[in-house]
């Protein structure tokens, strides 16, 4: 007797495999963004997964879709960045967005939980990003199966609709492939928010940098649910007009970037001293570029002698150079000196020398290895260490600083000659 397998049989097999796979993976999360403080809108958000060392860029109104990290055997389950659905759960309708790498026929099939085909569509599509709108399906769990020239992708759809039909699948948009297909242009589909996928595993730490005009704020996120992240924008503009990203650590707002100004906040120039003898002898505020090479300052910030901090005008108006006590408060919050260095060091970059021991950047401080210039003018330790002045004097000839090294998670509290050139971070008044 010949056995005949019906389409419903194959649909049931597909659904069983897909649903069991979905249950075995981490939860998908949707993260949206809002602004407060000195700005009411967000221009863009840069998201860095500090655990996996990946990043994506979103426009201000976009939604971040955190997709469970998949193994090779799971690629057909979620389709990586090629397929996303919004909203999901859906009410009366949802948008189905996916990319095709080749021109050709695409089949779209939606099954209900019993394996019955609800809607099927075959269409010839070009190379690029495409959008379909799905409406009219009843409440329940459904599986969408998209077969393209570059692979087959499946996703679960949860419907909370009150509709009784008819089911309608309508093509609504095409955008030729851009250089980064994972970013869907907000201007291409102006009436809808774009959803940007990002690989994610439970426990991953995300650094979010929201930008509004010239202002930027850093937030850290350990996702455990769908949520809206608020960026509180705070002005932080130095005497040159440079704007600094800011991050809240404990109860204090810190600059999340080394100071780079060539002017005090009253507009007065800070002498840029290149001559070794002058640097050694000067007892007033001065700055320099590492190795007297300006390109180093564009990455690591400038180096300042302590006399520049003593003026109390080095930081942006409304901000001040961080004191030894303020550094100590942050260190205590991080668990002490033996771990604070690793917690503050920027990871996922090639600036710190290997091994960048225990670097996590867990609070978004993003410490860089800017090196230093000693009191006899020798430059040292670029890419190897970050040394930061505090505003606190030690002796008449010295002041306290903090030191972080690529080869250790420990932070050191040291004092040095006031003529030394170190990096500077500021705290909001």
N, C-alpha and C positions, 0 to 999 in steps of 0.2 A: 504494500500500500504506500502510495507516494504521499509524503507530508508536505503541505503547503503552508508557508509562513506569510501571514498577512502584514500589511503596513502597520496595523495596530500592534502586532507582536513586536516588531522592531522598535516601534515608538516606546512601548513599555520597557523594553530592555534598555533603551537609551536613557529613559527617565530614571530608572532604578540606579543605573551607573552614575548618572549626573548627581542625583540627590544624595547618594551615599558619599560621593566625592565632596559635595558642598558641605555636608555635615562634618567631614573630617578636617576641614580647613578652618583657619581663623575667620573671625567675623569681618565682613565688609563694613567700612565706616564712611560716612559723608561728613565733611567739615566745610562749613561756610564761614564768612568773615564779615565783621562790621567794624566801624571806626568810631572813636570817641576822642574827647580832649580837644586839641587844636585843629582837628580835621573831622569832617563828617563823611568823607568818601575815601575809598582805597583805590589807588591806581593799579597796583600790582602786588602780588605776594610771591616771594621766592621760598620754596619749601625744600629743605635739605633733610634727608633721612640720614642721621649721623651714625646709625648702626650699620646700614648697608652702603653708605657713602654714595647716594644717588640724589638727584635734585630735579625739580620741575618748576616751571614758571607759570603762574596763573594771572589772568586779569582780575581786577578788583571784585567783579561780580561773579566770578567763576566759583565752582564748587569742587573741592578736592575729594576724590574718591579713592580711599585706601583699599587696595586690592590685595588679598592674601598672596604672599610669595609662593610661586608654583614650581614644582619640579618638572622635569621633562615629560613625565607621564601625565601631567595635569594640564598641559597647554590647551587641550581641547575643551577643558572645563570652563575656564573663564576668559580665554582668548586674550590674555595679557592686556595690552592697551588698545586692542582692535575693536572691542565691543563694550559699550556701556549704555545703561538705561536710566532714564530720569523722568519722573520720580519713580522710585521702587522701594516700598510698595506704591502702587499707582492708585488713583481714584478713577476718574472718568477716562483719562488717556495717559499715555507715556510716550516719550521720544526714544527711539532706538537709533543709536549713532555707532557707526563702525567705519573702518577704513579698508580699502581694497588696494593691494599692491600691483595688481594686473587688471587690465581691461578684460571683461568677459561676463558670462552669465552668473548671477547670484541667486540662490534659492533661500527663501525665508519661510520657515515652518514653525508654527506655534502649536504645541500639544497641551492638552489638559492632563490632569494627574492620572487619568485612566489610560492615557496613550492615544486618545482620540485627537485627530488633526482638527484644530479650530480654524486655522487659516493657513493658506499656502500661497506663496507668490514667487514667480521666477521673473527676473528682469535683467537686462543687459546694462551693466554699469561701467563707467570709466574708472581710471586710476585716480583715487582720491578719497575724501571723507564724505560719507553719505548719512542722511537722516530720513527715518521713516516715523510716522505717527501711528500708534496703535490705539484703537478705542473700541468700545462696545463689548468687551469681554466681561463675563460674570465674575462674581467674587470667587476666589480660590487661588490655587498654586498652578502655575503654568511653566512650561519650558519652551524657550525660543531657540531654534537651531538655525544658524546661518552658514551656508555652504558657499565659499568663495574659491577663486582660483588659487589663493594662497593659504587655504586651510578651512577647517570647520570649527565654529565657535558656538558655545552653548551658555545660556544663562537662565537662572530662575527668575520668574516674574511673579510677584505677589499682588493680586488684584483685590482692592477693597471697594470696587465699584458697585453701584446699585443698578448698573445697566442690565438689560435683558437682551441686548443685541440691537441691530446686527453688528457682527464683528467687522471692523474696517481697518485695513492696513494701507496707508497712503504715503507715497514718496513725497518728501517736502524740502529736500535741500541737497546741494552738491557743492563741495569746495575742493579744488585741485590740491594735491598733496603739497604741503609746505616742507621746509627743511626739518621741522620738528613736528611729526604727525601726532605726537601725544598732546600738543597744545592746540585746542580748537579756538580759533579767533572769535572773540566776542563780537567783533564788527561783522563777521560773516553771517551770523544768525543773531541779529540784534535783539530780537524779541525774546530770546531764551538765554538762560545761563548755560555756559559751557561747563561740562564736567571733565576734569582732568584726572586721569588714573595715575596712581603711584603704587609701586610694589611695597608691601608692608607685611611684617610679621609681628605677632604679639610681643610686646616688650620693646619694640623699636622706639627710639627717641627722635623726635622731629624738631628742627629749628625752623621757625617761621619768621620771615622778615617782611613786614608790611610796609609799603611805601605810599605816601600821599604827598604829591608835590615834591618839595625838597626835604620833607621829614620822613623818618623811618623808625620803626619800633620792632624789636625782636621779642618773640614769645617762644617758650619751650612747651612742647606738647608730648605727652605719653598717652596716645589715644586708647580709650576703653569704651567709647560709645560715639554715636552721632552727636555733633555739637557745633555751636557757633563760637568762633574765637574772636574776642574783642581786642583790637589794637588801640591802645591809648597813645595818641600822638602828642609829643612834647617838644617844643622848640629847643634846639641845641645848635646854635650857630656861632662860630668863632669870629675873631676879628677880620679874617680873610673872607668871610662869607661861606666857609665850608660848613656843611650840615652833617651831624654825626648820628648814626643809629644809636638808640638807647635801649637798655634792658633793665627790668626790675629784678633785683637780686635781694631776697629778704624784704626789708622795708625801705631799701634805698634804690634810687635810679642811678645807674652807671652808664657812662659812654661805653658802647660795645666796639670801639675802635680806638687805636692809639691817636693821640693828639698830633695834628700836622700843621697847625697855624704858624704863620710868620709874623703875626701881629698880636699884641695884647688886645683885650676886649674894648679898650678905649681908642683903638686904631693906631697906636704907636708901634713902630717897627721893632721887632726883636732882632738884634744883631745876629747875622748868620756868620759864624766864625769858622774859617777854614785853616787859618795859620795856627800851627801847634803852640808856639810861644804865647801868642795872644790867648788861646784857649786855656793854657795853664795859669796865666797871670790874672785873668779877668775875674772880678768880684761883683759883677752885675749880671743881669739876665742875658743869656745867649742861647742860641740853638745851632744845630748843624744837621747835615745829612750823613748817614753812615758812609764812611769812606769819601765824604764830600761829593757823593754821587746822588743827584736829586731823585733819580728813578727809585732808589731804595726807600725814600720817604713816601712815595706814592703807594707803596705796599705796606711798609712797616711803621709809618709815622716818623716824625722827626725826633731827634735826641735833644734834650734840654738840660742845662745845668740847673742846680737847685735854686740858684738866685732868681731864675725866671719864675719859679713857683712862689718865692718869697714876696713877689710883687702883689700877689693875690688878684692878678688881672690876666693870668695865662689862660684860664678856662673860659668858655662862653659865659656871657652875662646870665646870671641865675644859677650858675654852676661854680664849683670850686675844686681845686686839686684835692684828691682823696688823702685823708690823714692816716697815720699809722693805726689809730683806733678803728677807723672805718674799714681798713683792710682786715684788721683782726676780727671784727664782727663778721665779715663775710667768710673768713677762714673758719671760724667757729661753726657757722651755719653749714659749711661744707663737710665738717667732720674732723677738722684739725689740720695741722701743717703737713702731716705725712701723706695726706691724700689731696690736699687743696690744689697743688700744682697740676696734677693730672686732670682734676675736675675743671680747671680753667683753660687748659691748653686747647687750641683749635685742633680738631682732627679732620680727617678726610681732605687733606691738602698735602702738597709737596713742599711746603715751606719749612716745616720742622724736619731736622735730620732724623733718620732712622737709627735706633728704634725710638719712636715718640711714645715713651712708656706711659701706659695707662691714661692716655689722652681721651677724654670723653666730651669736653665742652658742655657739661651737663646743665649749666645755668646760662649759657649763651654769652659768656664773657669774651670768648674767642681770642684768647691770648696768643700773640704772635712772637716769633723769635727775632726781635729787632736788634739784638746785640747791644753794644754800648761803646762809649768813648771814655777812657779813664782820665784821671786828672793830669796825666802827662801826655795826653792827646792820642794815645794808641787806640785804634778801633779793634774790637774783638767780638767773637761769638755770634756773628750774624748767622741765622738759621739754627743755632745751637741753644741759645738761651734768650729769655725775655727778662729784662730788668726794669723795674718801675720805681720811680721816686714816690715817696709819700710827702705830704706837706709838713711833716713833723721833724724838727731839729733834734739831733742827738747831742752834739757838742758845738762849740763855736765854729769849728772847722768841718763838721760832718752832719749828715742827716740820715734818717732811716729810709730803707728801700726794701722791695720784695724781689725775689729772684726765683725764676722757674727754669728748669733745664730739660732738654729733650730726653735725657737718659734716666729721669727719675720722676715719680709722682709727687715728691716732696716739694713744698715751697720753703724757701729760706728767708728769714728776716735778718737783713744785714745793714750795717751803716757804712757810708762811703764819703769821700771827699766831696764837698759841695761843688767843686769844679767838674765832677764827672758828668757825662751826658747819658741820660737814661730816658726811657719812654714814660709817658704820663697818661693816666686815666682820670676822668673827672666825675664828680657826683653832684646831683641836683641839690641846691640849697634847701 
